[in-house]
Each structure stands twice: as C-alpha cells, then as structure tokens.
Amino acid sequence: MYTETIDMPDLAWQQEALCAQTGGDFFFPEPGSSVREAKQICALCPIRSACLDHALEHDERFGVWGGLSEKERQALRRTAP
C-alpha cells in the first residue's frame, strides 16, 4: 500500500502571534479597505519576522503577513535576489 507523505510546515509560532489573539478581520480586509490597524498590530508582534518569512516562503497572496500587504510582499519578491 502506497501512502503519500505531505510535509506540513511548523506553524507553532502562530500561537504567539498577536493576530491569533485579535481575529482575522484586520488581517484579511475587504478589497480597498485599510490595512492600517493590521500593520499597527504587526508592529508590536514579537514574531513578525517569522510571519513574514512564512508568507514569502509559501507565497501567501492575500492579507497582511509580517506587517506587509499583498502589494508590499509582491514588491519585496521582485527586488529579492
């Protein structure tokens, strides 16, 4: 019997994230809505860099991750070596 193994990312860091304590509405706003509140929360988060690394590594295309919006992450990917 063949069983496919799927590598799951280690997401334990998310338990320490401030967004996990505030809810997703700030971090996944309706199109055209402000992400200011999400960025303010991210600025205080102790695991912000782990969150951004995860978003870039897994090509997260929606929401605010690590303090950056979708467009900001796209720009960062374009300038990365």
C-alpha positions as a printed Julia matrix, in Angstrom:
81×3 Matrix{Float64}:
   0.0    0.0    0.0
   1.4    3.39  -1.03
   0.92   6.29   1.35
   1.9    9.77   0.24
   3.66  11.86   2.85
   2.84  15.55   2.91
   5.31  17.85   4.63
   3.43  20.2    6.91
   5.11  23.46   7.88
   5.83  24.04  11.55
   3.25  26.65  12.49
   3.83  26.68  16.26
   5.0   30.28  16.0
   1.42  31.29  15.14
   0.33  30.58  18.71
   2.47  33.52  19.86
   1.22  35.85  17.14
  -0.82  38.87  18.17
  -3.12  38.3   15.2
  -4.16  34.97  16.7
  -5.46  36.92  19.68
  -7.26  39.66  17.74
  -9.03  37.81  14.93
  -8.58  37.73  11.19
 -10.82  40.62  10.18
  -7.99  43.16  10.49
  -5.57  40.99   8.52
  -7.86  39.96   5.67
  -9.89  43.12   4.98
 -12.32  43.59   2.14
 -10.69  44.81  -1.1
  -9.99  48.53  -0.91
 -10.22  48.62   2.9
  -7.44  49.96   5.09
  -4.75  47.67   6.48
  -3.57  50.32   8.95
  -4.92  48.51  12.03
  -3.32  45.23  10.99
   0.04  46.91  10.45
  -0.18  48.55  13.87
  -0.75  45.16  15.48
   2.06  43.59  13.45
   4.46  46.34  14.54
   4.01  45.18  18.15
   4.17  41.45  17.41
   7.21  39.54  18.7
   7.16  37.03  15.84
   6.64  39.44  12.97
   9.76  38.28  11.1
   8.74  34.59  11.32
   5.34  35.54   9.93
   6.84  37.44   7.01
   9.28  34.61   6.29
   6.37  32.16   6.21
   4.35  34.38   3.86
   7.24  34.78   1.44
   8.22  31.11   1.55
   4.65  29.92   0.96
   3.68  32.69  -1.48
   0.77  33.94   0.61
  -1.15  36.2   -1.76
  -3.87  37.57   0.49
  -3.92  39.52   3.71
  -1.34  41.23   5.87
   1.54  38.98   6.9
   4.56  40.17   8.87
   3.37  43.74   8.62
   3.26  43.82   4.82
   0.28  43.92   2.48
  -0.05  41.79  -0.65
   1.37  44.55  -2.85
   4.28  45.18  -0.49
   5.18  41.48  -0.46
   4.99  41.37  -4.26
   7.38  44.31  -4.49
   9.72  42.65  -2.0
   9.73  39.43  -4.07
  10.56  41.38  -7.23
  13.56  43.04  -5.61
  14.86  39.88  -3.87
  17.95  38.32  -5.48
